[in-house]
Amino acid sequence: MGRDILVDGYNVIKNSASFASVEARNLAAAREALITQIVSRYRHTPHHVTVVFDGNGASEQMSYDRRICIIFSRHSETADSVIARLAREARHAGREIEMYSNDGEVQRAVTQQGGEVRTTDQLTKQLNAAPRDVERRYRQRMARRRRYGLDGSDSDEDEPEYPSGKGGKKRRRR
């Protein structure tokens, strides 16, 4: 069974250089970029991912985008308090919790609920990493190359020697 992954959306955007550069021009584009990368990372996993942003509406706004739950907190509530509440609910339901934020207050709240706390840098590295199957295929290819002596790390002695020609063009037979 998958775990509940909670992401402090604006905290990730503000602390990641790639998202912060987009955010400087357009906050909505930065949110969309974050959601798109999270979808790409978690689309084939059993995990339940929730990205929480600070909102300013009269009530909490929840929507789904390609299996990712997106929550905007209500005006009088912070994203941190929403994350703490979701962590509490997940613990009571017996689900594992993993949370990404650099905010110390929300980290303590999630830790008190038995959740794993990760930094925004750890999430950004995961989002920018090559897919796991690519890494696995690369390791397999390298193992085969070493096994059959095709490592390429050997000296230049293994390089084929090409005959040095006299510099002229080859004649064409008629």
N, C-alpha and C positions, 0 to 999 in steps of 0.2 A: 504494500500500500504506500502511496506517496505521502509526502509531508506537506504541511502548510508553509509556503514561502511568502513572507511579508517583506515588502520593499517600501522604504521611505522615499517616495518618488523625488520630491524636490531636493532632498538631502543628496541623493545620487547625482542629480543634475548639477547641483552647485559644486560638488566635490570631484567631478570628473571633467577633465580638460575637454574631451571631445563633446560632451553634452553642454558644458558651460559656454563653449564658443557658439553653439547653435542658440543657446538660451539668450545670449547677449543680443541676438537679432530678433528672435521670436520664441517666446516661452512655449506656445502651443506646439511649435515644430520640435522643440526639445522634448516635450512630453511624448509626442508621437514617435520620435526617434527611439526614446527609451522603451516604449511599449513594443515597437517593432523588433528591437533587439532582444527583449525578454521573450517575445513570442517565438523568435527563431531559436533561442536557447532551450526553451522548455516545452516546445510543441509536441515532442514525442516522449514525454515523461509522464509518470503518473501523479506528479506534484500539482497541488492547487496553489496557484500564484495570485497574490493580491498586491496591487500597487496602490499606495495611499498617498494622496496629495492634500495639502491644505486647501480648503474651499472657502467660499464666502456666501453660500446659499443659505436659505432659511432652514433647510433640512439636508441630511446627508444624501449625496447623489451616488448611486451605484450603477455601473454598466459593465458589460462584458465585451471584450474585443478579442476575438480569436482565442477563446478559452482563458483569457486573463481577466481577472476581476479588477476593475478600476473604481476606486472610491475617492470622492472628494468630500472632506469633512464639512460639517455645517459651520456656519460663521462663528459660533461661540466655542468650537471644539478644535483642537489641533490634530494634525495627522498623527502625532506621537501618541495622543490619548486613544485614537482609533486603533492604532497598532497594538497598544497595550490591551485594549478591550478584546481585539481579535485573538491575541495570544492567550488571554484568559479563557475565552470560549473554546479555542482549540484544545487547550489542556484539559478542560472539563469534559470534552468529547473524546479524549484519549488519543489525540493526534500529535505527531511530532511537529515542532516548530523550528523554522530557520528564518532569521530576520537580518536584513541588510540595512544598516544605518551607521553613521558616525556619531550620532547624538547620544551622549552618555545617559540621559534620563530614560530614553526609550530602551536603550541597551539593558539598563538595570531592571526595568519593568519586565522585559521579555526573559531575562535570566531568572528572575524570581518565579516565572511560570515554567521554568525548566527548559526553555528554548535555547537553541544555539544562536549566538550572536556573531555576525560577520560584518566586516567593514565594506564601505562602498567601493574601495579599491579592489577587494576580492570579487565583488560582483562584476565590476568593469573588466577585470582580467578574464573572468568566465565568459562574458559577452563577446570579448574580442578574440578569444582563443579559437583555434581551428576546431571543427567538429571532432568528436572523439574517434569516429571511424577513420578519418583522415590520418590522425596520429597513429592509430593502430596499424593501418595499412602501410604507413611509412616505416614503422618499426619492423614489420614483417618483411618488407622489401630489403631493408638494410641487413636483416639477419640472413636472408637468402644470398645477398651479394657477398657477405662475409663467408658464408658456407661454401660458395662456389668460387671463391677467390676473385670476385669482381669488386672488391672493396673500393678501389680507387685511391686509397690512402698509401699505396705502395710507392716506391721510388719511381723515377723516370725510366728505369731499366726496362720496364714492361711496355713502354710506349713503342709502337711499331716504327721502324725506320723507313722513311720514304726515299727512294733513289733520287739522287739529284740529277736532273736532266741537263742537257747541254743548252737549255734555254730556248730552243727552237720549238716551233709548232709541229705537231704530228702531221704527217702527210696523210692525205686522204686517198684510199685505194679506189681505183676506177675499174 
